[in-house]
Amino acid sequence: MISRYTLPAMGRIWTEDSRFRRMLEVELLTCEALVKLRKIPTTAYRRIRRAARVNPTRVNQLEATTKHDVVAFLNAIAETLGADARFLHLGLTSSDVLDTATATQLADASDILLADVDRLLAALRRQANTYEFTLCIGRTHGVHAEPTTFGLKLALAYAEMTRARGLLEDARARVAVGKISGAVGTYAHLPPAVEEHVCRKLKLTPAPISTQVVPRDGYAAFVSRLAIVGAMLERLATEIRHLQRTEVLEAEEPFEEGQTGSSAMPHKRNPVSCERVSGLARLLRGYATTALENVALWHERDISHSSTERVLLPDATCALDFMLVEMTRIVRGLKVYPERMRENLALTKGLIFSESVLLALMGKGLARPAAYKLVQRHAMRAWAVRGEFRPLLAADPEIGKYLSARELDRCFDLGRHAQHVQRVFRRLGL
């Protein structure tokens, strides 16, 4: 991932130095297990553990000749070990080292993402509680529908992020998997006890079965779940983007001191942060497609997955990390305009209470088709003349047969649309 969208902690996980250090640890833990099996002298292992070093620059120099990154890696370490180098990589194949090291990177990356979600959940909780009963218009198809509260909008995002946490926990479990089973996964040259030792030390789960690689359906599930969480963030970002439109302006992402919205128009306050989240969500969906393509490898393995994973695994985790942190900043600094919400509630001059009138008429015994036609006739007239809805209804003697003036007034009571908010909040633990 380019530096623009890479935050420091996540970026450190995916550096070349981090990758080689993790690969080296897999090799050293394998040696440690072999000591217990009396395959390597204890004194040799101690020398190896003390002296083994990996220099990324030297690995890259050697790879220019070997055209094989793991061979270059091993040769670079061998230069620091002398004769003891013969005990390194005994019975291993490249993917034992690569996949197990990658699993530790994915586990650590998942832990950062889970912490990110926790911070976003805390921000959403605070804002949802603040605006629990702040009335605003709910929209379907972009058109005014019925009143809701801004707190409920934020509570929906809170519920989504609660589910997102569960998805990320599941994703972590699917990729925190190591394998030390050798070429084609038969344990022909190393017993399963070595794999169990290495994975236990690295806090990984041994793959129940593997080919020469860890099966890639777990990686596909991991990246797909990242993409789903990204889509959840995009939904919230899209909501804020719409609410920031000049004609709506019910809420607005933070606009900081010294920030500019346009190089040409000094008045602009554009929802660029939310748009950035939306854009990166598209990228994650693309990576999910590539991860799915990597599942079907030839026989016990090929390396068609390798080149893509070098890009998509760091990029997908870095992108979602950035998105979660960015959305947390947006939610914490969200500008909310309750007065504008009230103005927009009144924009259709009562039309948003049409369902209340419909249900009240049905409650008095009028059949739904007849009640619907009656209410819709006045609603369409109010649309056409841009007039108040209630007076049109009150002037209709047919409606008067069923509803008194007081009963009609109750249909236009905003309070009824917020009375069950607390119940929803309790259900969500807010």
C-alpha positions in Angstrom: 0.0 0.0 0.0 1.2 3.5 -0.8 2.4 5.5 2.2 -0.6 7.8 1.9 -2.9 5.1 3.2 -0.5 3.2 5.4 -0.6 3.9 9.2 2.7 3.3 11.1 1.7 0.2 13.2 0.1 -1.7 10.3 2.9 -0.7 8.0 5.6 -2.1 10.3 4.0 -5.5 10.1 4.4 -5.6 6.3 8.0 -4.3 6.0 10.6 -6.5 4.3 12.5 -6.6 7.6 9.4 -7.8 9.5 8.8 -10.5 6.9 12.4 -11.9 7.1 12.5 -11.8 10.9 9.3 -13.8 11.1 10.6 -16.3 8.5 13.8 -16.6 10.5 11.8 -17.3 13.7 10.0 -20.1 11.9 13.4 -21.7 11.0 14.7 -21.3 14.5 11.7 -22.8 16.2 11.9 -25.7 13.8 15.5 -26.2 14.9 14.3 -26.0 18.5 11.8 -28.8 17.9 14.4 -30.9 16.2 16.7 -30.5 19.3 13.9 -32.1 21.3 13.8 -35.0 18.8 17.6 -35.3 19.0 18.0 -34.4 15.3 20.2 -31.4 16.0 22.8 -31.0 18.8 21.8 -28.7 21.5 25.1 -26.8 21.3 24.6 -26.2 17.6 21.1 -24.9 18.1 22.4 -22.5 20.8 25.0 -21.2 18.4 22.4 -20.9 15.6 20.0 -19.0 17.9 22.7 -16.7 19.0 24.4 -16.0 15.6 21.5 -16.2 13.0 20.9 -12.9 11.4 19.0 -11.8 8.2 20.0 -8.8 6.2 17.2 -7.8 3.7 19.8 -6.1 1.4 21.9 -9.2 1.3 18.9 -11.4 0.6 17.9 -9.2 -2.3 21.4 -9.3 -3.7 21.5 -13.1 -3.6 18.0 -13.4 -5.1 19.2 -11.5 -8.2 21.2 -14.7 -8.8 19.1 -17.5 -7.3 15.7 -16.1 -8.6 14.3 -17.8 -5.5 13.5 -15.7 -2.5 13.6 -18.4 0.2 16.9 -19.9 -1.2 18.4 -16.4 -1.1 17.1 -16.0 2.4 18.7 -19.2 3.6 22.0 -18.4 1.9 22.1 -15.0 3.5 21.5 -16.6 7.0 24.1 -19.3 6.2 26.7 -16.6 5.8 26.2 -15.8 9.5 26.3 -19.4 10.7 29.2 -21.1 9.1 29.1 -24.9 9.4 26.0 -24.8 11.6 24.0 -23.7 8.6 23.6 -27.4 7.6 21.0 -27.7 10.4 18.8 -25.0 9.0 15.7 -25.8 6.9 16.0 -29.6 7.6 12.9 -31.3 6.1 11.2 -28.0 5.3 9.8 -26.6 2.1 9.6 -22.9 1.2 5.9 -22.7 1.9 6.4 -24.0 5.4 8.3 -20.9 6.2 6.4 -18.5 4.0 2.9 -19.5 5.0 3.6 -19.8 8.7 5.4 -16.4 8.8 2.5 -14.8 6.8 0.1 -16.3 9.3 1.8 -14.3 12.1 1.6 -11.1 10.0 -2.1 -11.7 9.4 -2.8 -12.4 13.0 -1.0 -9.2 14.1 -2.8 -7.2 11.4 -6.1 -8.6 12.6 -5.4 -7.5 16.1 -4.8 -3.9 14.9 -8.1 -4.0 13.0 -10.0 -5.4 16.0 -8.6 -2.5 18.1 -9.6 -0.1 15.4 -13.2 -1.4 15.4 -13.4 -1.1 19.2 -12.4 2.6 19.0 -15.0 3.2 16.2 -17.7 1.4 18.3 -16.9 3.7 21.3 -17.2 6.8 19.1 -20.5 5.6 17.6 -21.9 4.7 21.0 -21.2 8.2 22.3 -22.7 10.0 19.3 -25.8 7.6 19.2 -26.5 8.4 22.8 -26.1 12.1 22.3 -28.6 12.2 19.4 -30.9 9.3 20.6 -34.0 11.4 20.4 -32.9 14.0 17.8 -35.7 13.8 15.2 -34.9 13.8 11.5 -36.5 12.5 8.3 -35.9 9.0 7.2 -35.5 8.5 3.4 -36.2 5.7 1.1 -35.1 5.9 -2.6 -33.6 9.3 -1.5 -37.2 10.6 -1.0 -38.7 11.7 2.4 -40.4 8.7 4.0 -41.2 8.9 7.7 -39.6 10.6 10.7 -36.8 8.7 12.5 -34.0 9.9 14.9 -30.4 10.7 14.1 -29.5 8.5 17.1 -31.1 5.5 15.3 -29.0 6.2 12.2 -25.9 6.0 14.4 -27.2 3.0 16.3 -27.5 1.2 13.0 -23.9 1.9 12.3 -23.0 0.7 15.8 -24.9 -2.6 15.1 -23.0 -3.0 11.8 -19.7 -2.5 13.5 -20.6 -5.0 16.2 -21.1 -7.5 13.4 -17.9 -6.3 11.8 -16.0 -7.2 14.9 -17.4 -10.7 14.7 -16.4 -11.0 11.1 -12.9 -9.9 11.8 -12.6 -12.3 14.8 -13.6 -15.1 12.4 -11.3 -13.9 9.7 -8.4 -13.9 12.2 -9.1 -17.5 13.1 -9.1 -18.6 9.5 -5.7 -17.2 8.7 -3.8 -17.7 12.0 -2.9 -21.1 10.7 0.6 -22.5 10.2 2.0 -25.6 8.5 5.3 -27.4 8.8 4.4 -30.5 6.8 7.1 -30.4 4.1 6.8 -30.8 0.4 3.2 -31.7 -0.7 2.2 -31.8 3.0 3.0 -35.5 3.8 5.3 -35.0 6.9 7.7 -37.3 5.1 10.8 -35.7 6.5 9.4 -34.1 9.7 6.9 -35.5 12.2 3.7 -33.5 13.1 5.3 -32.8 16.5 7.6 -30.2 14.8 4.6 -28.4 13.4 2.8 -28.5 16.7 5.8 -27.0 18.5 6.3 -24.2 16.0 2.6 -23.3 15.9 2.3 -23.3 19.6 5.2 -21.0 20.1 3.8 -18.6 17.4 0.3 -18.8 18.8 -1.0 -20.3 15.6 -3.3 -23.3 14.9 -1.7 -26.1 13.0 -3.4 -26.7 9.6 -5.5 -30.0 10.0 -4.3 -30.9 6.5 -2.4 -29.0 3.9 -0.8 -29.6 0.5 2.5 -27.8 0.1 0.7 -24.7 1.0 -2.0 -23.7 3.5 -5.3 -24.0 1.6 -6.2 -20.6 0.2 -9.9 -20.7 1.0 -8.9 -19.3 4.4 -7.2 -16.3 2.8 -10.2 -15.8 0.5 -12.5 -15.8 3.6 -10.2 -13.4 5.3 -10.0 -10.8 2.5 -13.8 -11.2 1.8 -14.6 -10.3 5.3 -12.3 -7.3 5.1 -14.2 -6.3 2.0 -17.6 -6.7 3.8 -16.4 -4.5 6.7 -15.2 -2.0 4.1 -18.7 -2.1 2.6 -20.2 -1.4 6.0 -18.0 1.6 6.4 -18.9 2.8 2.9 -22.6 2.6 3.8 -22.0 5.0 6.7 -19.7 7.2 4.6 -22.4 7.4 1.9 -25.0 8.4 4.4 -22.9 11.2 5.7 -22.0 12.3 2.1 -25.7 12.7 1.3 -26.5 14.4 4.6 -23.7 17.0 3.8 -25.3 18.0 0.5 -26.1 21.7 0.4 -29.8 21.1 -0.1 -29.8 18.7 3.0 -27.0 19.8 5.3 -28.2 17.8 8.4 -24.7 16.5 9.2 -21.2 17.2 8.0 -17.8 15.5 8.4 -15.1 17.5 10.3 -13.6 20.5 8.5 -10.5 21.5 10.2 -8.7 24.8 10.7 -6.6 25.6 7.5 -8.4 22.9 5.4 -9.4 23.9 1.9 -12.3 22.3 0.0 -11.5 23.4 -3.5 -8.6 24.9 -5.3 -11.0 27.2 -7.3 -13.9 27.9 -4.9 -13.1 29.1 -1.4 -16.6 28.4 -0.1 -16.4 24.6 -0.6 -16.6 22.1 2.3 -16.5 18.8 0.5 -17.0 15.4 2.1 -13.6 14.2 0.9 -12.9 12.0 3.9 -16.1 10.0 3.4 -15.4 9.9 -0.3 -12.0 8.5 0.4 -13.6 5.7 2.5 -16.0 4.9 -0.3 -13.1 4.7 -2.8 -11.0 2.4 -0.7 -14.0 0.1 -0.2 -14.0 -0.5 -3.9 -10.4 -1.5 -3.7 -11.1 -4.0 -1.0 -13.8 -5.6 -3.1 -11.3 -6.0 -6.0 -8.9 -7.7 -3.6 -11.6 -10.1 -2.5 -12.1 -11.2 -6.1 -8.3 -11.9 -6.5 -8.2 -13.8 -3.2 -11.0 -16.0 -4.4 -9.1 -16.6 -7.7 -6.2 -17.9 -5.6 -8.1 -20.8 -4.1 -7.8 -23.1 -7.1 -4.1 -24.0 -7.3 -2.7 -26.9 -9.4 -2.5 -30.2 -7.6 -0.5 -29.9 -4.4 0.6 -26.3 -5.3 1.7 -23.8 -7.8 2.7 -20.2 -7.1 0.2 -18.3 -9.1 -1.2 -17.0 -5.8 2.2 -15.8 -4.5 2.6 -12.6 -6.6 -0.9 -11.4 -5.9 -0.7 -12.1 -2.1 2.4 -10.0 -1.9 0.3 -7.1 -2.9 -3.2 -7.8 -1.7 -2.6 -9.0 1.9 -0.6 -5.9 2.9 -2.8 -3.6 0.9 -6.1 -5.0 2.1 -5.1 -4.8 5.8 -3.5 -1.4 5.4 -6.6 0.0 3.5 -9.1 -1.2 6.1 -6.9 0.0 9.0 -6.8 3.4 7.3 -10.6 3.4 6.7 -11.5 2.4 10.3 -9.2 5.1 11.7 -10.6 7.7 9.3 -14.2 6.8 10.0 -13.5 7.0 13.8 -12.1 10.6 13.3 -15.2 11.5 11.2 -17.7 10.1 13.7 -15.9 11.8 16.7 -15.9 15.2 14.9 -19.2 14.9 13.2 -21.1 18.2 12.9 -24.8 17.7 13.4 -27.5 20.3 12.7 -30.8 19.5 14.6 -32.5 22.7 13.5 -31.8 21.9 9.9 -33.3 18.4 10.5 -36.5 20.1 11.9 -36.6 22.3 8.8 -36.4 19.3 6.5 -39.0 17.4 8.5 -41.4 20.2 7.7 -40.3 20.4 4.0 -43.2 18.3 2.7 -45.7 20.1 4.9 -47.1 17.0 6.7 -46.9 14.5 3.9 -44.6 12.3 5.9 -47.5 11.4 8.2 -49.5 9.8 5.4 -49.0 6.3 6.8 -50.3 7.3 10.2 -53.4 8.6 8.6 -53.8 5.4 6.6 -53.5 3.2 9.6 -55.9 5.4 11.6 -58.5 5.0 8.9 -58.0 1.3 8.8 -58.3 1.2 12.5 -61.7 2.6 12.2 -62.8 -0.2 9.8 -62.0 1.2 6.4 -60.5 -1.4 4.1 -56.8 -0.8 3.1 -57.4 -0.2 -0.7 -60.1 2.4 0.0 -58.1 4.1 2.8 -54.9 4.1 0.7 -56.7 5.7 -2.3 -58.4 8.3 -0.1 -55.1 9.4 1.6 -53.1 9.2 -1.6 -55.5 11.5 -3.4 -54.9 14.3 -0.9 -51.2 13.5 -0.8 -50.8 13.9 -4.5 -52.8 17.1 -4.4 -50.6 18.5 -1.7 -47.5 17.6 -3.8 -49.0 19.4 -6.8 -49.8 22.6 -5.0 -47.0 22.4 -2.4 -49.7 22.9 0.2 -50.2 21.7 3.8 -51.4 18.1 3.9 -53.5 18.2 7.1 -56.0 20.9 6.0 -56.8 18.9 2.9 -57.5 15.9 5.0 -59.6 17.8 7.5 -61.7 19.4 4.8 -62.7 16.0 3.4 -66.1 14.9 4.9 -65.4 11.3 4.0 -62.3 11.3 6.3 -64.3 13.2 8.9 -66.7 10.2 9.0 -63.9 8.1 10.5 -61.5 10.5 12.2 -62.2 13.4 14.6 -60.0 16.5 14.6 -58.2 15.2 17.7 -57.6 11.8 16.2 -56.3 13.5 13.0 -54.0 15.6 15.2 -52.6 12.5 16.8 -51.6 11.2 13.3 -49.3 14.3 13.0 -47.6 13.8 16.3 -43.8 13.6 15.9 -43.3 12.1 19.3 -44.8 8.7 18.3 -41.9 8.2 15.9 -39.4 8.4 18.7 -41.2 6.5 21.5 -39.6 3.1 20.7 -36.1 4.4 20.3 -35.1 3.4 23.9 -36.2 -0.1 23.2 -33.9 -0.4 20.2 -31.0 1.1 22.2 -31.5 -1.4 25.0 -31.5 -4.2 22.5 -28.2 -3.0 21.2 -26.7 -2.5 24.6 -26.4 1.3 24.1 
